[in-house]
Amino acid sequence: MNPRCLVLFENACKSARTFRTYKFLLDKFLVWCHKDYESLLMVSPKELEDLLQDYCIFLRTRVDSNEISPNSISGYFNPIFRFLKINRVKIDNDSIVQLYPDKIKLGGHDAITTEQIVKLLNACDTLRDRALVHFFSATGARPEAVCQLQLKHIKEFDDGFNKVILYSEDFKHEMITFLHFEAVKALKEYFEERESNGERLTSESWVFGVSGSWKLDSKSMSYNVLENTFDRLWKRSGIKRVKIGNRYNLASTTSIRKRFDTILEMNPEVSSGASQYLMDHTGYLSGTHYRRPTEAQIFKAYRAVSVELMISNELRMELEFKKQENLISKKESEKDSRIWELEKRLENTDKLLRVVLSKLES
């Protein structure tokens, strides 16, 4: 049975994945200082601060030997600070934070291009991987949100679009986004393949299952499997990436998310609120933000960029052509309506003029 201090720590973490990561890093510190969860809490605040300062100096030596990035230091201490705080141990965090090394510029800042996404798709050897690339391209979603998606979270919407609910288990973070026709088609092909392989899809089925688990019920794709899948696709694609520090200029999934963000930001029809919401920036998901957009506004914004989000050149050109046709048709209709209105006014004016002339003659 876990000690109470660890149970509190687990409940203070927002998700199971956060707890696993935080516990792993907390355990590293405990091994280093030869303590366990409970004995750490028995150390006096002054000794604890000294211990944490020494740990920071130790981590700085690892930074100097290029074992870890200076930007990762806060990540080592955040779990420790949270563990102490939830167990009501007060220390001067700033006395440790001041010892952090200066951060450096990292890679991962570039957005993938549509042409490069085509190369990723060409590197896919399964319908699942193709559907994954299309899903990320169409939503700009974070990996952790995609891993937990079930079929019940995707519903048909207007004009061939699908509505997607992300983070459904976290009411504070729950948000909606959409899938355009191209991504919907890729998902349907993947689902049809799973059913043809004997899997019975229900509302509880995972959207992205683990390959080879189709005999009965699919298993959800873990974060690590998703990362490994994209790493493999990048290597196969032949796309050249530049390494900056420990990262590439084009991050595995973040570069796709940055493309999504760029398309939103560059479209004048998309409001700042809708853009921030679709990018899953938590300030707009809190429910208290005074500019939180409505579902209709979010869909309107998504629809405005949907053609540009698509990968297929032919499909984008076809939809753009249809859009222009509809625009011309609308203008022609407005023109016809205006002509009819002017003709009616002229007819009424003519009648009125005849009446006036008739009265003058009499």
Long-range contacts (C-beta under 8 A, 24 or more apart in sequence): 3-37, 3-38, 5-37, 5-38, 5-41, 5-83, 5-87, 6-37, 8-86, 8-87, 9-37, 9-82, 9-83, 9-86, 9-87, 11-86, 12-82, 12-85, 12-86, 13-82, 14-170, 15-144, 15-170, 17-144, 17-223, 21-79, 22-78, 22-79, 22-82, 22-83, 23-79, 25-75, 25-76, 25-78, 25-79, 25-80, 26-79, 26-80, 26-83, 28-76, 29-55, 29-76, 29-79, 29-80, 32-58, 37-83, 40-83, 41-84, 41-87, 41-89, 45-89, 45-90, 45-91, 45-92, 48-84, 48-89, 48-91, 49-91, 49-92, 49-95, 49-96, 52-77, 52-80, 52-91, 52-96, 53-95, 53-96, 53-99, 56-96, 56-99, 56-100, 57-99, 60-99, 60-101, 63-101, 69-104, 69-106, 69-245, 69-246, 70-100, 70-101, 70-102, 70-103, 70-104, 71-103, 71-104, 71-106, 73-100, 73-101, 74-100, 104-245, 105-244, 105-245, 106-244, 106-245, 106-246, 106-247, 107-242, 107-243, 107-244, 107-245, 107-246, 107-247, 107-248, 107-249, 107-251, 108-244, 108-247, 108-248, 108-249, 108-250, 108-251, 108-254, 108-255, 109-249, 109-258, 110-249, 110-250, 110-255, 110-258, 111-255, 111-258, 111-259, 111-261, 111-262, 112-250, 112-255, 112-256, 112-258, 112-259, 113-259, 114-259, 114-311, 116-237, 116-239, 116-250, 117-256, 117-259, 117-311, 118-311, 119-237, 119-238, 119-239, 120-233, 120-234, 120-237, 120-239, 121-311, 122-237, 123-233, 123-234, 123-236, 123-237, 123-238, 124-233, 126-211, 127-186, 127-189, 127-190, 127-193, 128-190, 128-208, 128-209, 128-211, 129-229, 129-233, 130-186, 130-189, 130-190, 131-183, 131-186, 131-187, 131-189, 131-190, 131-208, 132-208, 132-226, 132-229, 132-230, 133-233, 133-256, 134-182, 134-183, 134-186, 134-187, 134-311, 135-179, 135-183, 135-186, 135-187, 135-207, 135-208, 136-253, 136-256, 136-257, 137-183, 137-256, 137-259, 137-260, 137-309, 137-311, 138-178, 138-179, 138-180, 138-182, 138-183, 138-309, 138-310, 139-164, 139-177, 139-178, 139-179, 139-183, 139-260, 140-256, 140-257, 140-259, 140-260, 140-261, 140-264, 140-278, 140-279, 140-280, 141-166, 141-177, 141-257, 141-280, 142-257, 142-280, 143-223, 143-226, 143-227, 143-253, 144-223, 145-280, 146-207, 146-208, 146-221, 146-226, 147-208, 147-220, 147-221, 147-222, 147-223, 147-226, 148-220, 149-206, 149-207, 149-208, 150-203, 150-204, 150-205, 150-206, 150-207, 151-201, 151-202, 151-203, 151-204, 151-205, 151-206, 151-207, 152-203, 152-204, 153-207, 154-179, 154-187, 154-207, 157-299, 158-299, 160-184, 161-299, 161-302, 161-303, 161-306, 162-187, 163-299, 166-280, 172-285, 172-286, 172-287, 173-282, 173-285, 174-285, 175-277, 175-280, 175-285, 176-295, 176-298, 177-278, 177-298, 177-302, 178-298, 178-299, 178-302, 178-303, 178-306, 180-302, 180-306, 180-307, 180-309, 180-310, 181-306, 181-310, 181-315, 182-310, 182-311, 182-312, 182-315, 194-218, 226-253, 227-252, 227-253, 260-309, 263-305, 263-308, 263-309, 264-301, 264-305, 267-304, 267-305, 267-308, 269-300, 269-301, 269-304, 269-305, 270-301, 270-304, 270-305, 271-297, 271-301, 273-297, 274-298, 274-300, 274-301, 274-302, 275-301, 278-302
